[in-house]
Amino acid sequence: GKMHYNLLGHGDHWFPGKNLKGADYAVLEPAVRGSRFPPLIMERLKEADRMLQGEEKKRLSASD
């Protein structure tokens, strides 16, 4: 899971999306406001980022 999480934002079509590194949580809050548990969702996002962050990984095909 850590490897895939750290490939987000670097894997182009193989790993679409971005991880939360450097995320502005104030921008994310409106997206969860309609949920029944906005504070819990925000805390879980932060917790997942803390647990999964590690060294940035590059695809094997990426050259330095």
C-alpha positions in Angstrom: 0.0 0.0 0.0 2.8 2.4 0.9 4.5 1.9 -2.5 1.2 2.6 -4.4 0.4 5.6 -2.2 3.8 7.1 -2.9 3.4 6.5 -6.6 0.3 8.6 -6.7 1.1 11.7 -8.7 4.1 10.1 -10.4 2.7 7.0 -12.1 0.7 8.8 -14.9 -1.9 6.4 -16.3 -0.8 3.4 -14.1 -1.5 5.3 -10.8 -3.9 8.1 -11.5 -4.5 10.6 -8.7 -2.5 12.4 -6.1 -1.5 11.6 -2.5 -2.1 14.1 0.2 1.5 15.3 0.5 1.3 19.1 0.9 -2.5 19.0 0.6 -4.4 22.1 1.7 -7.0 20.5 4.0 -9.0 23.7 4.0 -9.7 23.1 0.3 -10.7 19.5 1.0 -13.2 20.3 3.8 -16.0 21.6 1.5 -15.9 18.3 -0.4 -16.9 16.3 2.8 -19.2 18.9 4.3 -22.3 17.1 3.0 -21.3 13.9 4.8 -22.6 12.8 8.2 -19.0 12.7 9.5 -16.9 15.6 8.1 -14.5 15.9 11.1 -14.0 12.1 11.2 -13.3 11.9 7.4 -10.7 14.7 7.6 -9.0 13.0 10.6 -8.9 9.7 8.7 -7.4 11.3 5.6 -4.7 12.9 7.8 -4.1 9.6 9.6 -3.9 7.6 6.3 -1.4 10.1 4.9 0.8 9.8 8.1 0.6 6.0 7.9 1.3 5.7 4.2 3.8 8.4 3.5 7.3 7.4 2.9 10.0 8.0 0.4 8.8 9.2 -3.0 8.9 6.4 -5.5 9.4 6.6 -9.2 8.3 4.1 -11.7 11.0 1.7 -12.7 10.8 3.1 -16.3 11.4 6.6 -15.1 15.0 7.8 -15.6 16.8 10.1 -13.2 
